[in-house]
């Protein structure tokens, strides 16, 4: 309840600022004889300003103790606010009882003007960031550009220190830093990042799609849970891609760029960082269809969310969607019917659920916009792969832990966009890899624990790769 009242502070705090500033202005104006008729209004203004200043102090105290704020700036703002309230009470009595020729009201009003200005500045800094006032004086005129400075030798750079941390600092610290922790979340130190906030773990190592940080970034700007708030500088698609890449690679804090796998889209972003042209890369995503689509029907998205399916846009500027069934309650006909209703917008699908089988895949065979499909650890067999034969947009297919065989996989050899097949722990035998390589000459075949190398002869050599 106290936190509820504390949230009225931003509403009330503008009253004493405006009222007391007018009262102080009138006190200065009555020094000029022609404005002497303003004197009767000053007492009323000071009284109203005093009451609203006290109310602002009380609500501000409740808000400061909500857990969203801490640090020296909060303490300074709090004591300055108390000082404004005390000085407004003092000025009311000085104005009312001081002699007509006394300079005390004038001196006190000047002090109050200064105190109100400093207190307001500290409050604004807590809300908008410590550099909010001076940002327009900096290079770029305060306009939101790339949040990550150029990295001369990007492959030797530390991923977190040189790329992720500057990004978080310039886009997230104003709400989730040392002075303010909206949602009890801090992103300025490793321990706090891993701890998370009110919503639990902010990042799930190795699972960007399940990380609350990525989920919030991809929500529509009109959504109350979207981060950053729509009135603040937004992350570019390149910056979101970097965060996504970092989390999927384990969200480490000491790894070098060259030590992590770099898909084509990340190579382009890293090259831009090295050249100092980050942010100038077109915002077209490589992993979504080029054709634009209308937004999906909110009714079906809500139905899927209610069934435990996580549905979010693949990017802020895209109507294409990603669906994750990892926490779904079931894959009942009603759920799959709702999924089929957003087939035009469905680009990425993580259909990993214990109930998924060959019959389930028949429900998605018309999802022609699918680019990524993960069926890991499901009951899918060769028969189910028949439902995927016409997915011409499909680039990435993961079948880890399924019962598929090399014979069944060959049904997909005509998929013209296919780039990667993940086939660890399947029923594919070692003797099958040579034939698969011929059937999928332009596709990366990832067997998980060994790499298939095709030689310039009629044999195939299989080499073990180090774990991890």
One Martini backbone bead per residue (centre of mass of N, CA, C, O) as a GRO file, in nm:
protein
  468
    1UNK     BB    1   0.057   0.063  -0.020
    2UNK     BB    2   0.301   0.255  -0.002
    3UNK     BB    3   0.385   0.216  -0.297
    4UNK     BB    4   0.129   0.330  -0.418
    5UNK     BB    5   0.167   0.619  -0.300
    6UNK     BB    6   0.454   0.664  -0.421
    7UNK     BB    7   0.343   0.683  -0.729
    8UNK     BB    8   0.246   0.996  -0.680
    9UNK     BB    9   0.502   1.169  -0.696
   10UNK     BB   10   0.513   1.260  -1.002
   11UNK     BB   11   0.247   1.424  -0.967
   12UNK     BB   12   0.309   1.615  -0.710
   13UNK     BB   13   0.599   1.746  -0.766
   14UNK     BB   14   0.494   1.984  -0.964
   15UNK     BB   15   0.349   2.170  -0.769
   16UNK     BB   16   0.577   2.304  -0.595
   17UNK     BB   17   0.739   2.408  -0.827
   18UNK     BB   18   0.530   2.604  -0.948
   19UNK     BB   19   0.425   2.754  -0.695
   20UNK     BB   20   0.703   2.848  -0.569
   21UNK     BB   21   0.805   3.002  -0.816
   22UNK     BB   22   0.577   3.212  -0.816
   23UNK     BB   23   0.615   3.315  -0.529
   24UNK     BB   24   0.908   3.412  -0.568
   25UNK     BB   25   0.848   3.606  -0.798
   26UNK     BB   26   0.654   3.789  -0.638
   27UNK     BB   27   0.861   3.870  -0.417
   28UNK     BB   28   1.037   4.023  -0.628
   29UNK     BB   29   0.820   4.214  -0.759
   30UNK     BB   30   0.735   4.382  -0.491
   31UNK     BB   31   0.988   4.570  -0.510
   32UNK     BB   32   0.799   4.688  -0.715
   33UNK     BB   33   0.552   4.907  -0.678
   34UNK     BB   34   0.351   4.815  -0.923
   35UNK     BB   35   0.345   4.504  -0.767
   36UNK     BB   36   0.204   4.524  -0.476
   37UNK     BB   37  -0.076   4.367  -0.543
   38UNK     BB   38   0.061   4.067  -0.500
   39UNK     BB   39   0.083   4.012  -0.190
   40UNK     BB   40  -0.183   3.846  -0.116
   41UNK     BB   41  -0.103   3.588  -0.297
   42UNK     BB   42   0.152   3.475  -0.152
   43UNK     BB   43   0.035   3.327   0.092
   44UNK     BB   44  -0.128   3.117  -0.068
   45UNK     BB   45   0.107   3.001  -0.232
   46UNK     BB   46   0.285   2.909   0.007
   47UNK     BB   47   0.080   2.718   0.130
   48UNK     BB   48   0.043   2.530  -0.113
   49UNK     BB   49   0.346   2.467  -0.148
   50UNK     BB   50   0.390   2.340   0.129
   51UNK     BB   51   0.185   2.107   0.110
   52UNK     BB   52   0.300   1.980  -0.156
   53UNK     BB   53   0.589   1.934  -0.045
   54UNK     BB   54   0.510   1.739   0.179
   55UNK     BB   55   0.367   1.533  -0.002
   56UNK     BB   56   0.619   1.473  -0.176
   57UNK     BB   57   0.797   1.364   0.053
   58UNK     BB   58   0.623   1.125   0.134
   59UNK     BB   59   0.601   0.982  -0.144
   60UNK     BB   60   0.909   0.976  -0.194
   61UNK     BB   61   0.975   0.787   0.042
   62UNK     BB   62   0.809   0.546  -0.055
   63UNK     BB   63   0.952   0.518  -0.331
   64UNK     BB   64   1.248   0.481  -0.222
   65UNK     BB   65   1.135   0.204  -0.059
   66UNK     BB   66   1.062   0.002  -0.309
   67UNK     BB   67   1.362  -0.083  -0.455
   68UNK     BB   68   1.429   0.110  -0.723
   69UNK     BB   69   1.624   0.269  -0.522
   70UNK     BB   70   1.970   0.392  -0.502
   71UNK     BB   71   2.193   0.604  -0.355
   72UNK     BB   72   2.320   0.921  -0.351
   73UNK     BB   73   2.109   1.068  -0.531
   74UNK     BB   74   1.862   0.992  -0.364
   75UNK     BB   75   1.954   1.121  -0.101
   76UNK     BB   76   1.984   1.410  -0.210
   77UNK     BB   77   1.695   1.442  -0.310
   78UNK     BB   78   1.556   1.396  -0.041
   79UNK     BB   79   1.692   1.631   0.124
   80UNK     BB   80   1.615   1.856  -0.067
   81UNK     BB   81   1.309   1.817  -0.041
   82UNK     BB   82   1.300   1.876   0.261
   83UNK     BB   83   1.422   2.157   0.233
   84UNK     BB   84   1.187   2.279   0.071
   85UNK     BB   85   0.967   2.236   0.284
   86UNK     BB   86   1.101   2.395   0.515
   87UNK     BB   87   1.147   2.667   0.358
   88UNK     BB   88   0.845   2.715   0.293
   89UNK     BB   89   0.758   2.750   0.586
   90UNK     BB   90   0.953   2.977   0.659
   91UNK     BB   91   0.859   3.179   0.437
   92UNK     BB   92   0.570   3.213   0.532
   93UNK     BB   93   0.645   3.343   0.808
   94UNK     BB   94   0.823   3.572   0.708
   95UNK     BB   95   0.613   3.710   0.526
   96UNK     BB   96   0.395   3.752   0.755
   97UNK     BB   97   0.606   3.884   1.000
   98UNK     BB   98   0.768   4.072   0.857
   99UNK     BB   99   0.889   4.351   0.783
  100UNK     BB  100   0.857   4.562   0.518
  101UNK     BB  101   1.193   4.620   0.511
  102UNK     BB  102   1.268   4.335   0.485
  103UNK     BB  103   1.505   4.090   0.334
  104UNK     BB  104   1.429   3.796   0.406
  105UNK     BB  105   1.225   3.710   0.182
  106UNK     BB  106   1.423   3.746  -0.053
  107UNK     BB  107   1.652   3.560   0.036
  108UNK     BB  108   1.474   3.305   0.076
  109UNK     BB  109   1.362   3.290  -0.217
  110UNK     BB  110   1.636   3.244  -0.353
  111UNK     BB  111   1.703   2.982  -0.202
  112UNK     BB  112   1.450   2.830  -0.302
  113UNK     BB  113   1.509   2.841  -0.602
  114UNK     BB  114   1.769   2.678  -0.589
  115UNK     BB  115   1.654   2.424  -0.445
  116UNK     BB  116   1.441   2.350  -0.657
  117UNK     BB  117   1.636   2.318  -0.896
  118UNK     BB  118   1.819   2.094  -0.778
  119UNK     BB  119   1.596   1.890  -0.709
  120UNK     BB  120   1.484   1.864  -0.998
  121UNK     BB  121   1.746   1.764  -1.129
  122UNK     BB  122   1.775   1.504  -0.960
  123UNK     BB  123   1.503   1.383  -1.045
  124UNK     BB  124   1.564   1.378  -1.350
  125UNK     BB  125   1.816   1.193  -1.328
  126UNK     BB  126   1.664   0.945  -1.212
  127UNK     BB  127   1.474   0.916  -1.465
  128UNK     BB  128   1.692   0.990  -1.730
  129UNK     BB  129   1.968   1.049  -1.618
  130UNK     BB  130   2.267   1.210  -1.542
  131UNK     BB  131   2.299   1.322  -1.868
  132UNK     BB  132   2.040   1.468  -1.970
  133UNK     BB  133   2.124   1.776  -1.971
  134UNK     BB  134   2.417   1.732  -2.135
  135UNK     BB  135   2.369   1.570  -2.401
  136UNK     BB  136   2.339   1.811  -2.620
  137UNK     BB  137   2.660   1.891  -2.581
  138UNK     BB  138   2.736   1.653  -2.720
  139UNK     BB  139   2.820   1.445  -2.942
  140UNK     BB  140   2.525   1.456  -3.150
  141UNK     BB  141   2.312   1.621  -2.970
  142UNK     BB  142   2.173   1.364  -2.810
  143UNK     BB  143   2.151   1.156  -3.011
  144UNK     BB  144   2.067   0.838  -3.102
  145UNK     BB  145   2.305   0.608  -3.140
  146UNK     BB  146   2.543   0.414  -3.118
  147UNK     BB  147   2.632   0.238  -2.818
  148UNK     BB  148   2.896   0.133  -2.963
  149UNK     BB  149   3.207   0.167  -2.990
  150UNK     BB  150   3.469   0.137  -3.159
  151UNK     BB  151   3.660  -0.170  -3.262
  152UNK     BB  152   3.957  -0.218  -3.398
  153UNK     BB  153   4.000  -0.531  -3.265
  154UNK     BB  154   3.744  -0.738  -3.246
  155UNK     BB  155   3.864  -1.035  -3.209
  156UNK     BB  156   4.029  -0.935  -2.935
  157UNK     BB  157   3.787  -0.874  -2.792
  158UNK     BB  158   3.566  -0.836  -2.534
  159UNK     BB  159   3.245  -0.895  -2.535
  160UNK     BB  160   3.148  -0.752  -2.278
  161UNK     BB  161   3.337  -0.503  -2.230
  162UNK     BB  162   3.328  -0.391  -2.552
  163UNK     BB  163   2.998  -0.439  -2.608
  164UNK     BB  164   2.779  -0.502  -2.388
  165UNK     BB  165   2.833  -0.289  -2.169
  166UNK     BB  166   2.797  -0.029  -2.343
  167UNK     BB  167   2.508  -0.097  -2.422
  168UNK     BB  168   2.385  -0.101  -2.137
  169UNK     BB  169   2.477   0.181  -2.050
  170UNK     BB  170   2.325   0.345  -2.300
  171UNK     BB  171   2.022   0.179  -2.257
  172UNK     BB  172   1.987   0.080  -1.921
  173UNK     BB  173   2.103   0.239  -1.665
  174UNK     BB  174   1.877   0.456  -1.612
  175UNK     BB  175   1.690   0.198  -1.492
  176UNK     BB  176   1.956  -0.030  -1.435
  177UNK     BB  177   2.140   0.091  -1.202
  178UNK     BB  178   2.276   0.237  -0.920
  179UNK     BB  179   2.020   0.450  -0.882
  180UNK     BB  180   1.826   0.257  -1.060
  181UNK     BB  181   1.564  -0.024  -1.015
  182UNK     BB  182   1.366  -0.139  -1.221
  183UNK     BB  183   1.228  -0.418  -1.100
  184UNK     BB  184   1.491  -0.489  -0.936
  185UNK     BB  185   1.708  -0.412  -1.173
  186UNK     BB  186   2.050  -0.487  -1.255
  187UNK     BB  187   2.316  -0.409  -1.528
  188UNK     BB  188   2.622  -0.317  -1.407
  189UNK     BB  189   2.666  -0.616  -1.293
  190UNK     BB  190   2.718  -0.943  -1.297
  191UNK     BB  191   2.557  -1.034  -1.043
  192UNK     BB  192   2.291  -0.881  -1.126
  193UNK     BB  193   2.240  -1.011  -1.397
  194UNK     BB  194   2.214  -1.306  -1.280
  195UNK     BB  195   1.987  -1.247  -1.071
  196UNK     BB  196   1.790  -1.026  -1.141
  197UNK     BB  197   1.446  -0.971  -1.087
  198UNK     BB  198   1.113  -0.992  -1.043
  199UNK     BB  199   1.108  -1.197  -1.308
  200UNK     BB  200   1.388  -1.302  -1.263
  201UNK     BB  201   1.572  -1.419  -1.503
  202UNK     BB  202   1.715  -1.231  -1.752
  203UNK     BB  203   1.911  -1.470  -1.817
  204UNK     BB  204   1.964  -1.765  -2.030
  205UNK     BB  205   2.200  -1.963  -2.077
  206UNK     BB  206   2.181  -2.045  -2.423
  207UNK     BB  207   1.871  -1.886  -2.410
  208UNK     BB  208   1.745  -1.623  -2.556
  209UNK     BB  209   1.432  -1.682  -2.595
  210UNK     BB  210   1.412  -1.725  -2.260
  211UNK     BB  211   1.494  -1.435  -2.215
  212UNK     BB  212   1.375  -1.149  -2.078
  213UNK     BB  213   1.543  -0.941  -2.226
  214UNK     BB  214   1.463  -1.023  -2.518
  215UNK     BB  215   1.159  -1.021  -2.486
  216UNK     BB  216   1.135  -0.714  -2.417
  217UNK     BB  217   1.274  -0.602  -2.677
  218UNK     BB  218   1.046  -0.748  -2.879
  219UNK     BB  219   0.831  -0.592  -2.794
  220UNK     BB  220   0.609  -0.380  -2.843
  221UNK     BB  221   0.611  -0.041  -2.783
  222UNK     BB  222   0.307  -0.048  -2.655
  223UNK     BB  223   0.416  -0.220  -2.442
  224UNK     BB  224   0.471  -0.198  -2.100
  225UNK     BB  225   0.725  -0.423  -2.114
  226UNK     BB  226   0.892  -0.268  -2.286
  227UNK     BB  227   1.239  -0.247  -2.394
  228UNK     BB  228   1.267   0.038  -2.381
  229UNK     BB  229   1.107   0.294  -2.339
  230UNK     BB  230   0.959   0.476  -2.597
  231UNK     BB  231   1.107   0.759  -2.496
  232UNK     BB  232   1.363   0.597  -2.552
  233UNK     BB  233   1.628   0.472  -2.670
  234UNK     BB  234   1.673   0.229  -2.908
  235UNK     BB  235   1.748  -0.068  -3.022
  236UNK     BB  236   1.901  -0.217  -3.256
  237UNK     BB  237   1.925  -0.494  -3.443
  238UNK     BB  238   2.229  -0.531  -3.394
  239UNK     BB  239   2.219  -0.513  -3.080
  240UNK     BB  240   2.027  -0.751  -3.038
  241UNK     BB  241   2.202  -0.961  -3.182
  242UNK     BB  242   2.435  -0.949  -2.980
  243UNK     BB  243   2.281  -1.039  -2.731
  244UNK     BB  244   2.180  -1.303  -2.848
  245UNK     BB  245   2.464  -1.422  -2.903
  246UNK     BB  246   2.580  -1.405  -2.616
  247UNK     BB  247   2.369  -1.587  -2.476
  248UNK     BB  248   2.394  -1.842  -2.668
  249UNK     BB  249   2.719  -1.843  -2.565
  250UNK     BB  250   2.672  -1.813  -2.224
  251UNK     BB  251   2.721  -1.531  -2.100
  252UNK     BB  252   3.005  -1.426  -2.081
  253UNK     BB  253   3.283  -1.213  -1.922
  254UNK     BB  254   3.584  -1.328  -2.075
  255UNK     BB  255   3.542  -1.351  -2.370
  256UNK     BB  256   3.635  -1.364  -2.688
  257UNK     BB  257   3.529  -1.321  -2.998
  258UNK     BB  258   3.706  -1.554  -3.136
  259UNK     BB  259   3.571  -1.785  -2.934
  260UNK     BB  260   3.311  -1.750  -3.106
  261UNK     BB  261   3.058  -1.813  -3.284
  262UNK     BB  262   2.996  -1.675  -3.634
  263UNK     BB  263   2.756  -1.573  -3.789
  264UNK     BB  264   2.685  -1.379  -4.053
  265UNK     BB  265   2.534  -1.148  -3.899
  266UNK     BB  266   2.770  -1.105  -3.692
  267UNK     BB  267   2.999  -1.043  -3.883
  268UNK     BB  268   2.871  -0.777  -3.981
  269UNK     BB  269   2.861  -0.633  -3.706
  270UNK     BB  270   3.164  -0.654  -3.636
  271UNK     BB  271   3.266  -0.503  -3.884
  272UNK     BB  272   3.121  -0.237  -3.810
  273UNK     BB  273   3.270  -0.191  -3.542
  274UNK     BB  274   3.557  -0.175  -3.666
  275UNK     BB  275   3.470   0.072  -3.871
  276UNK     BB  276   3.242   0.261  -3.730
  277UNK     BB  277   2.934   0.154  -3.866
  278UNK     BB  278   2.740   0.115  -3.658
  279UNK     BB  279   2.391   0.124  -3.762
  280UNK     BB  280   2.414   0.112  -4.097
  281UNK     BB  281   2.282  -0.141  -4.114
  282UNK     BB  282   2.045  -0.301  -4.231
  283UNK     BB  283   1.724  -0.411  -4.084
  284UNK     BB  284   1.749  -0.672  -4.224
  285UNK     BB  285   1.675  -0.994  -4.177
  286UNK     BB  286   1.809  -1.308  -4.250
  287UNK     BB  287   1.575  -1.488  -4.072
  288UNK     BB  288   1.358  -1.363  -4.276
  289UNK     BB  289   1.137  -1.286  -4.480
  290UNK     BB  290   1.107  -1.035  -4.722
  291UNK     BB  291   0.821  -1.043  -4.697
  292UNK     BB  292   0.561  -0.863  -4.605
  293UNK     BB  293   0.339  -0.842  -4.317
  294UNK     BB  294   0.078  -0.861  -4.133
  295UNK     BB  295  -0.051  -0.859  -3.848
  296UNK     BB  296  -0.149  -1.051  -3.613
  297UNK     BB  297  -0.396  -1.191  -3.442
  298UNK     BB  298  -0.452  -1.129  -3.110
  299UNK     BB  299  -0.636  -1.369  -3.041
  300UNK     BB  300  -0.424  -1.595  -3.106
  301UNK     BB  301  -0.196  -1.499  -2.924
  302UNK     BB  302  -0.353  -1.519  -2.661
  303UNK     BB  303  -0.418  -1.820  -2.683
  304UNK     BB  304  -0.121  -1.913  -2.677
  305UNK     BB  305  -0.039  -1.783  -2.410
  306UNK     BB  306  -0.255  -1.942  -2.240
  307UNK     BB  307  -0.096  -2.221  -2.336
  308UNK     BB  308   0.230  -2.138  -2.292
  309UNK     BB  309   0.304  -1.979  -2.545
  310UNK     BB  310   0.572  -1.806  -2.676
  311UNK     BB  311   0.503  -1.478  -2.820
  312UNK     BB  312   0.721  -1.299  -3.045
  313UNK     BB  313   0.892  -1.090  -3.205
  314UNK     BB  314   1.186  -1.096  -3.391
  315UNK     BB  315   1.131  -0.779  -3.401
  316UNK     BB  316   1.037  -0.456  -3.365
  317UNK     BB  317   0.997  -0.415  -3.702
  318UNK     BB  318   0.828  -0.688  -3.697
  319UNK     BB  319   0.560  -0.930  -3.785
  320UNK     BB  320   0.723  -1.151  -3.715
  321UNK     BB  321   0.739  -1.472  -3.547
  322UNK     BB  322   0.799  -1.636  -3.231
  323UNK     BB  323   0.776  -1.981  -3.115
  324UNK     BB  324   0.744  -2.137  -2.778
  325UNK     BB  325   0.688  -2.478  -2.632
  326UNK     BB  326   0.844  -2.542  -2.360
  327UNK     BB  327   0.574  -2.426  -2.169
  328UNK     BB  328   0.354  -2.586  -2.270
  329UNK     BB  329   0.069  -2.761  -2.189
  330UNK     BB  330   0.016  -2.830  -2.504
  331UNK     BB  331  -0.085  -2.992  -2.841
  332UNK     BB  332  -0.356  -2.932  -2.902
  333UNK     BB  333  -0.578  -2.861  -3.143
  334UNK     BB  334  -0.633  -2.566  -3.045
  335UNK     BB  335  -0.336  -2.477  -3.051
  336UNK     BB  336  -0.268  -2.551  -3.349
  337UNK     BB  337  -0.487  -2.371  -3.470
  338UNK     BB  338  -0.369  -2.103  -3.368
  339UNK     BB  339  -0.096  -2.137  -3.511
  340UNK     BB  340  -0.214  -2.155  -3.801
  341UNK     BB  341  -0.335  -1.853  -3.787
  342UNK     BB  342  -0.003  -1.750  -3.792
  343UNK     BB  343   0.157  -1.857  -4.050
  344UNK     BB  344   0.245  -1.590  -4.201
  345UNK     BB  345   0.425  -1.490  -3.929
  346UNK     BB  346   0.584  -1.759  -3.897
  347UNK     BB  347   0.946  -1.802  -3.857
  348UNK     BB  348   0.985  -1.916  -3.559
  349UNK     BB  349   1.013  -2.264  -3.425
  350UNK     BB  350   0.978  -2.418  -3.094
  351UNK     BB  351   0.884  -2.766  -3.101
  352UNK     BB  352   0.939  -2.847  -2.775
  353UNK     BB  353   0.759  -3.143  -2.694
  354UNK     BB  354   0.651  -3.447  -2.570
  355UNK     BB  355   0.384  -3.450  -2.778
  356UNK     BB  356   0.543  -3.443  -3.029
  357UNK     BB  357   0.461  -3.554  -3.364
  358UNK     BB  358   0.371  -3.640  -3.674
  359UNK     BB  359   0.087  -3.516  -3.646
  360UNK     BB  360   0.175  -3.229  -3.565
  361UNK     BB  361   0.315  -3.153  -3.842
  362UNK     BB  362   0.050  -3.123  -4.006
  363UNK     BB  363  -0.017  -2.835  -3.873
  364UNK     BB  364   0.263  -2.696  -4.029
  365UNK     BB  365   0.277  -2.744  -4.347
  366UNK     BB  366   0.159  -2.430  -4.412
  367UNK     BB  367   0.426  -2.288  -4.291
  368UNK     BB  368   0.595  -2.107  -4.530
  369UNK     BB  369   0.767  -1.894  -4.330
  370UNK     BB  370   0.964  -2.083  -4.225
  371UNK     BB  371   1.313  -2.076  -4.100
  372UNK     BB  372   1.284  -2.194  -3.808
  373UNK     BB  373   1.326  -2.539  -3.672
  374UNK     BB  374   1.248  -2.710  -3.361
  375UNK     BB  375   1.254  -3.086  -3.265
  376UNK     BB  376   1.365  -3.154  -3.000
  377UNK     BB  377   1.290  -3.433  -2.826
  378UNK     BB  378   1.092  -3.589  -3.005
  379UNK     BB  379   0.855  -3.813  -3.195
  380UNK     BB  380   0.991  -3.781  -3.454
  381UNK     BB  381   0.991  -3.904  -3.789
  382UNK     BB  382   1.007  -3.970  -4.113
  383UNK     BB  383   0.704  -3.924  -4.160
  384UNK     BB  384   0.701  -3.622  -4.058
  385UNK     BB  385   0.892  -3.496  -4.285
  386UNK     BB  386   0.675  -3.472  -4.509
  387UNK     BB  387   0.562  -3.186  -4.390
  388UNK     BB  388   0.848  -3.027  -4.494
  389UNK     BB  389   0.889  -3.032  -4.817
  390UNK     BB  390   0.746  -2.717  -4.868
  391UNK     BB  391   0.971  -2.541  -4.704
  392UNK     BB  392   1.139  -2.297  -4.874
  393UNK     BB  393   1.238  -2.108  -4.616
  394UNK     BB  394   1.405  -2.316  -4.484
  395UNK     BB  395   1.726  -2.308  -4.292
  396UNK     BB  396   1.661  -2.435  -3.997
  397UNK     BB  397   1.714  -2.774  -3.861
  398UNK     BB  398   1.619  -2.945  -3.557
  399UNK     BB  399   1.677  -3.317  -3.459
  400UNK     BB  400   1.744  -3.364  -3.177
  401UNK     BB  401   1.651  -3.667  -3.035
  402UNK     BB  402   1.551  -3.835  -3.272
  403UNK     BB  403   1.429  -4.100  -3.520
  404UNK     BB  404   1.577  -4.023  -3.756
  405UNK     BB  405   1.692  -4.082  -4.088
  406UNK     BB  406   1.855  -4.072  -4.380
  407UNK     BB  407   1.615  -4.150  -4.557
  408UNK     BB  408   1.420  -3.927  -4.449
  409UNK     BB  409   1.599  -3.674  -4.509
  410UNK     BB  410   1.596  -3.690  -4.829
  411UNK     BB  411   1.317  -3.540  -4.855
  412UNK     BB  412   1.484  -3.243  -4.807
  413UNK     BB  413   1.688  -3.192  -5.056
  414UNK     BB  414   1.490  -2.959  -5.209
  415UNK     BB  415   1.557  -2.740  -5.010
  416UNK     BB  416   1.683  -2.433  -5.114
  417UNK     BB  417   1.737  -2.279  -4.810
  418UNK     BB  418   1.905  -2.477  -4.675
  419UNK     BB  419   2.183  -2.472  -4.420
  420UNK     BB  420   2.092  -2.639  -4.146
  421UNK     BB  421   2.166  -2.953  -3.967
  422UNK     BB  422   2.056  -3.108  -3.661
  423UNK     BB  423   2.178  -3.462  -3.568
  424UNK     BB  424   2.190  -3.536  -3.281
  425UNK     BB  425   2.080  -3.827  -3.159
  426UNK     BB  426   2.015  -4.019  -3.392
  427UNK     BB  427   1.956  -4.277  -3.655
  428UNK     BB  428   2.225  -4.200  -3.771
  429UNK     BB  429   2.486  -4.330  -3.932
  430UNK     BB  430   2.812  -4.317  -4.012
  431UNK     BB  431   2.766  -4.445  -4.304
  432UNK     BB  432   2.564  -4.196  -4.397
  433UNK     BB  433   2.729  -3.923  -4.436
  434UNK     BB  434   2.820  -3.933  -4.729
  435UNK     BB  435   2.532  -3.932  -4.858
  436UNK     BB  436   2.435  -3.671  -4.721
  437UNK     BB  437   2.647  -3.481  -4.846
  438UNK     BB  438   2.539  -3.527  -5.136
  439UNK     BB  439   2.238  -3.440  -5.078
  440UNK     BB  440   2.382  -3.181  -4.898
  441UNK     BB  441   2.618  -2.975  -5.025
  442UNK     BB  442   2.507  -2.676  -4.884
  443UNK     BB  443   2.497  -2.817  -4.601
  444UNK     BB  444   2.515  -2.811  -4.259
  445UNK     BB  445   2.630  -3.093  -4.070
  446UNK     BB  446   2.529  -3.151  -3.735
  447UNK     BB  447   2.645  -3.409  -3.501
  448UNK     BB  448   2.791  -3.272  -3.230
  449UNK     BB  449   3.060  -3.499  -3.194
  450UNK     BB  450   3.108  -3.463  -3.516
  451UNK     BB  451   3.278  -3.410  -3.826
  452UNK     BB  452   3.212  -3.378  -4.167
  453UNK     BB  453   3.448  -3.472  -4.425
  454UNK     BB  454   3.505  -3.392  -4.762
  455UNK     BB  455   3.684  -3.542  -5.004
  456UNK     BB  456   3.892  -3.580  -5.304
  457UNK     BB  457   3.714  -3.854  -5.286
  458UNK     BB  458   3.532  -4.164  -5.230
  459UNK     BB  459   3.576  -4.078  -4.932
  460UNK     BB  460   3.507  -4.058  -4.573
  461UNK     BB  461   3.604  -3.849  -4.305
  462UNK     BB  462   3.599  -3.897  -3.948
  463UNK     BB  463   3.609  -3.644  -3.692
  464UNK     BB  464   3.691  -3.562  -3.387
  465UNK     BB  465   3.577  -3.330  -3.150
  466UNK     BB  466   3.595  -3.136  -2.907
  467UNK     BB  467   3.453  -3.072  -2.636
  468UNK     BB  468   3.244  -2.779  -2.674
   0.00000   0.00000   0.00000
